[in-house]
């Protein structure tokens, strides 16, 4: 079964016949391209992907153990993805606060309903991360049903990447780089610098993988939880900066002291959820015996 990426709709032939529509699409594309997509850097994605494998039960874990390096490498490096699966910026985030107040009840959780309400272009501009997770969960299920080792590894890695992205608070807000609060670069300081500086001190012990009833609905729960930490991280960054003239070692020590618990919580949650999405796809596929 062939799937189109979430957000792929319409036809270029129709746009060619409608110049006004073509202009609108180009504006939407430009709005997407100017939005940076930092998210977890490769170190963080590799970490939670490996921990996700540790959360799996046997016999499923045996397959993932045998392909641990391939899956973790592919998940943490989108430049290795095949063209058909190449990451688009809007797949890796959702600007929840563009939809009113927490818990953003006005945003339909089903893509079809959201598209009817807001239109394809606006949804693309604001990001499609939870729906993308639902899509890749289905793709992994189909790869498992087919027993195709290469496809299983590929889809497991892509799914892990997007589940990891859903746990970065700055992938869920319009203030994705801190510019709206005068804290430019706080996303990178949190998701990259803290991980690289303090990973040796992390104690990440995810619980066991579990069956997810609705992959898309659960993905919304993940991004909502991630969003709930944004203000805490911004406050921690502000306090750390107030005590230091620069982003030096003392700044990062203070930032980690105040935001490190959130970081470790999110990394641990991402690890368990990655394993749970893999496990769910396997169960939904009929718990097949996998090739080695």
Secondary structure, DSSP 8 states (H G I E B T S, - for coil): -----TT--S-HHHHHH-HHHHHHHHHHHHHHHTS----S-HHHHHHHHHHHHHT--TTHHHHHHHTHHHHHHHHH-GGGS-GGG---GGGG---GGGGSSTT-TTS-SSHHHHHHHH-HHHHHHH--HHHHHHHHHHHHHHHHHHT-HHHHHHHHHHHHHHHHHTT-GGGSSS-TTSGGGT-TTHHHIIIIIHHHHHGGG-----------S-HHHHHHHHHHHHHTTHHHHHHHHHHHHHT-SSS-HHHHHHHHHHHHHHHHHHHHHHHHHHHHHHHHHHHHTT------
